[in-house]
Amino acid sequence: MKKKYRIFGLLILIILQSVISTGCWSSKEVESLAVVTLLGVDYTNENGSVQWTVSSTILNPLGQTKEGEQSSAKSDQETLLVGTGRTLQETITAFTAHSSRTPYYGHISAYIIGEKAAKENIGEFTEAATRYWEGRPRTLLIVTKGKALDVLQAGPAVDKLLSKELKELGMKKALATGYSYGVTLFDFVEWLKSPDRDPVATLVNVVPSEVPGLGQQNLMEGLAVFQGGRLIGWLNKDETIGYLLITQNINGDIPLTFIKDNKLFSYYISTTKRKILPVVTSDKISYRVQIKVMGGIIENSGLRLNAEDIKVLENIIEDRLQDLAMQTVDKAKEYNSDFLGFTEKLHRTDLSAWQTLGSDWRKVFRTAEVEIVVDAKIVQTGMMGE
C-alpha cells in the first residue's frame, strides 16, 4: 500500500516538474526589443487635412553605436525615430517601421505633447495612452511651446539619456526648486475627467544654451494651463511658485530674492504647508488660503540680524509670497480655469453648496473673493559665528 502511494506521489512530482520547467511561450528576448524611452506627439489640422507626427527615442543596448562598438557619448545612447500618419495608430506603425526590433513601451519616462496637439486634440492622445496595456499611469506628461520633435532633437544637457534627465527634473527637481511641477498621465486624466477642476501639465521649452557653441537645450520651467481638454495658456516662473504655494506641500530649496534698505537678501523656502478654506454665505462663495512657510536667510549682505530685523524681514517675505500666490489666482481667473482646485475643495467640504453651482462652477470661481494669508518664519539667519 505504501509502495503504491510512493509511486503515485512520484508521478505527481514528475507532472509538476514538467509544468514548472516549461518556458514562457509568449516571452520576447530583450535583444529583440526596441525599448522606447520618450514619446513625442505633434498634431496639425489644416483645411481638414489631419496629420499626426510621433517621434520617439529608442534605447541603444549597452550604448552601442551602429558599428556595434560601445560608446559613452550622449548622442549615442538613444536613437530618434519619427513617423507621420492620419491617425495615431497609423503614425505609431510608421515610426516602428524604421526599426527591425519590436517596440516596447513599458519604460517610457515621459510623453511630450506639442503645442498644437495640446490645443486641439489632447483628449484623443490621453485616451489612447491610458488604454494601451504597456503604458504606465505614472509616466510624466509634458507640454512644450512648439513641437515635441524639437525637444527630442535638442537632446540632454547633462545626463547621457534625455529620458533620464527629464524624469529626474520632473519627479524631483522641478518641485524642489520651484521651477515647475511633475504632472503624470494619471494626474492629468483625473483632472481632465473631473467635474470641478482643470488640468495643468509640466512645461518644457527648447531654449538657446547659455554656453556658446552648444546649440539649444531643454528648460523645464513653468506650467501649461488647460480649460477642460484644451490648452489655453501658460504660467511663468513666478506664477508657478504661486501655484506650488497654494496646491502643494513643499520640501525643497526655492530661492526668493528681495532688497531691504539697499541690501540684498536671499530667502530659501525649505518647507510649506497650505490649506484652502471655502467660506459659504447666503449669497456668495469665497476662499481663504492659509500658507505656512519655513526657510532661511542664506545671503544677508554680511549683516548681523537681531530679533527685530528678523521680524521685519519675515513681514517682507510674507508680502512677497502673498503677491506671488495672488498673481496665480488672477491668472486662473483670467484663463477662466480653476486649476488651483478651489471648486474641488468646496466639493469635498460642502456638497450642498457645490451642487448649486452646476455647469457654472468656473464662473462662480472667477467671481469669488480669494484671501491669501502667509505666515513665514526665518529659522536660519546665515550667520556662521563671530
Secondary structure, DSSP 8 states (H G I E B T S, - for coil): -HHHHHHHHHHHHHHHHHHHTS--TT---GGGEEEEEEEEEEEEEETTEEEEEEEEEEE-GGGB-TTS-B---GGGSEEEEEEEESSHHHHHHHHHTT-SSEEE-TT--EEEE-HHHHHH-HHHHHHHHHH-TT--TTSEEEE-SS-HHHHHHH--SSSS-HHHHHHHIIIIIHHHHTS----BHHHHHHHHT-SS---EEEEEEEEE-SSTTS-EEEEEEEEEEEETTEEEEEE-HHHHHHHHHHH---EEEEEEEEEETTEEEEEEEEEEEEEEEEEE-SS-EEEEEEEEEEEEEEE-TT----HHHHHHHHHHHHHHHHHHHHHHHHHHHHHT--TT-HHHHHHHH-HHHHHTTGGGHHHHHHHS-EEEEEEEEEEE------
